[in-house]
Amino acid sequence: MKSRFQYVLVGVGITLLAIVAVLVIGFKPTQAGDASNTAISTNSAEITQVQLPVNNLSINETQKNENAQLFAERNRLVADWRASVAGQNGWLYMKVLYDRELDGGGVLPNGVPIPQDYISEQWYKLSDGSSVTQMVSFMWDLEGNLVQVATYRDGYWRNFSDNSKVAGTLLDWPQDDRFIAGNVFYNKITREDISSAETATTVFTYQYGHPAISFDEAGLEDIAITGGIIRETIDAATGQVMTVSTTHFLADGSEIFADEYTYLLVEVIDNLPTNVADYLMKEVDNDNQ
C-alpha cells in the first residue's frame, strides 16, 4: 500500500542504490542479496521499485577474493568512525550536499517540487553508545528555502510537508545501502591512498555491470544503462566518508555523471538548536496511522 508518507524518504536518510538512473534517499534497509536485482526509480506520482535482470558478467575467483578483501578494508575504516561516534553522548549532526545531474523530479504532497540539488541536515540522538532514539531531518534547496521537515520520536515518523504520522522504526545508523555486503554485485573494487600536506584520504572505486536497462519510464528517454562506477572517498585518519559519486555506463559506450553527495559537516553536539528542538516536539495536525 502506497502512502503519502513515502515522500519523507526523499532526502532524509543516506540510503542509496548504485544501479539506478535516479537515486532516491530512503530509510528502509534492503535485504542482503536482494538489492542487486532491484532499482529504485521515481516519477511525479510515486516511488516504485523496478526489477533488474541478474548480473550476468563473469568474474574470476581471484577478483572475487580481491574484492572481498578490499570491501573488508573499507568496512574496517568506516567501523572506526562509527566506534568513535558511538562512544559519545549528544546529537550526531550531518550536513550533506546532494548534486544530482539526473533529475528524478517529483512533487511533495504539499505541492512543493523536489529540488534536483539540495542540502540535507540531520540530527541523530545518540543513546547507550550503540543506538539512535530520535531523529530530525531538514531538506533545503540551494537558495536556502526549507523544502520539508521530518522527525522521528516515540516510535513515529512525522512528515510536516503533508502533516502525516506513521508508526515505524529508526535505523540505528545512517547508512548507504550500496555498501552493505551483498546488496550490490561489484565486478571490480580498487583502492587508492592519497596523501597531501593537509589530508590523507582513501578512495575506493566500485565497478559493476549488468544487461542494458532502459529508463524511459523514469523520464530519461533514450538512456539505457549497462553499469557504472561508484567512487567513495574516506578520511584515512578517522574513517569518515567524505564524498560518494556515481557515473553510469550507457549502452552506446559513453558515460554520464549521475550524482555526488558530499558531507559538508559532521560533528557531535550536546544540544539541538532551538528551531530544530521545536520541530522534534511538534505534533502534526493529522494522524495517518
Secondary structure, DSSP 8 states (H G I E B T S, - for coil): ---GGGGGGTTTS----SS-SS----SS---TTTGGGEEEEE-SS-EEEEE---------HHHHHHHHHHHHHHHHHHHHHHHHHHTS-EEEEEEEEEEESS----B-TTS-B--SSEEEEEEEEEETTTEEEEEEEEEEETTS-EEEEEEEETTEEEETTTTEEEE----SS---GGGSTTSS--SEEEEEEEE-SS-EEEEEEEEEEEEEEE-GGGT-TT-EEEEEEEEEEEETTT--EEEEEEEEEETTS-EEEEEEEEEEEEEEESS--HHHHHHHH---SS---
